[in-house]
Amino acid sequence: MDLGGPYSNTNTQVEALEALIKKLPDTTTTTQPPAERPAPRRARQLDADRIAVLIAGYQAGSTVYELASRFGIERRTVSNILHRHDVPMRRRRLSPDQVQTAVHLYKLGWSLTRIGQHLGVAHTTILTALRQHGIPTRDTHGRPR
């Protein structure tokens, strides 16, 4: 009668465990600390004087992008500051001549993006102007909608 069954010859199991133990890291030595990283930077806070200068700059005609670059902050931060201080935002609209140019170029087959780059505005501004003037638009493959 076999009392040990499959566990009676443990040599192969012991050898496998010893091989695994050899693969484990040495517990007597300490590991190196991770490389030092720079501390996270703190968000730049503008004081009241600099906020007043930022608002004055916007009201004098500077763009949000120009102010962001000048003050070293994100353009969204500039917009948030202006909204927080109830400064009316400028929306760049197309002049009637620019609208006519956009309509003409669109009918010639130019894309909204190309017209926008030509006129110095976003493609969505061109799309809005075309829709306001009842111009049927094309899909991205040039097919009428």
N, C-alpha and C positions, 0 to 999 in steps of 0.2 A: 504494500500500500504506500502510495506517494503522499506524504504529508505536506510537503512544501509546494507542490504543484509547479506552476510556471515561475515562482519566485525563489525556488531553491538554488538556482545558479545565478548569483547576483554580480558576478565579475563584469559582465558587459555593461550593466547598469551603473556600477561603481566607476568604471572607466569613462562612461559618458558624462557622469557628474563631474569627475575630476577634470575632464576636458573643458566643460563649461566654466568651472571655477577658474581655470587658467585664463579664460577670456575676460573675466571680470576685472575691472580696474583695481589697482593696488589700494587698499584702504589705509595703508600707513602713511601715504603721502597726501598732501593737500592739493587741491586743484588750483590752478591759477585763477585769480579773479578776472572777470570779463574786462575787456579793454575799456578804458575810460571814455565815456561819451561826453560831449559838451552838455551842460545843463540846458533844459528847454528854455527857449527865450520867452520873455514876457511880452505880451501884446503891447505895442506902443500906445501910450495914452497921450492925447493932446491936451494941454492945459487950456484954460479959457482964452488966453491971449492968442494962442495959435489957432484955436477954433474960430475966433473972430477974424483972423487974417484969412483963414480958409474960406469963410463965408463971404468976406469982402472980395476975395479973388474970384469966386464963382460969380458973384453979382457983377463983377467987372468984365466978365466974359470968358474966363478960363474954363476949360472943360473939366469934367470929373477925372478924366484920365491924366490930364496935366497936373491937377492938384494932387492926385494920388502919388504921382512920381515926385513931385516937389516936396511933399511931406513924408514920403517913405512909408505910405500905408496903402492898403488895398482900395481899389476904386469903389467897392461896395461899402467900405468904411466911410469914405467921403460921402456917398449917397445917404448912408444912415445918419451921419452927422447933420447933413442938410435937412433931411426929413425931421429929425429930432428938434431942430430949431425952426421948423415951419418955413423953410426957404422954398419958394416956388421953383419947381424944376423946369428947365427949358426943354422943349421938345423940338428937335430939328425937323422942320417941315420943308417940303419942296415948294419953290416958287412956282407960279403958273407957267413960266417959261420952261422950268425943269420938268414939270408934269408933262407938258407937250413933247419935250424931248424924250422923256421916258416912254410915252405912248408910241411915238414914232419908232424908237429903237426896238420896242417890244414887238411891234408889228413887223419889223424887219427880221425878227427871229432871235434877237438877243435874249439871253437869259436874265432873270431878275438879278442874279448876283453880278453879272457883268455890267448891267445898267447901274446897279448900286455902286460898284467900284468906279465907274465912269463919273458918276455924279457925287461921289464921296459920302454916300449914305448906306445904310443897311438894306439888304434885299427885302426885308419885311416892310420898310418904308415905301419902297417901290410898289410892292404888292398892294399895300393899303391905298396908295394913290390910284393905282389902276382900278381897283375895286370901287373906289369912290366915284370914279368917272365912268363906270359901267363897262369897262373893257373886259371881255371874256379872257380868262387865263388858260394856260396850257398846263398839262401835268409835266412831270420831270422828263418824260420822253418826247415832249413836244406835241402831244396829241391834245385836241381841245377837250375841255372838261364838260 
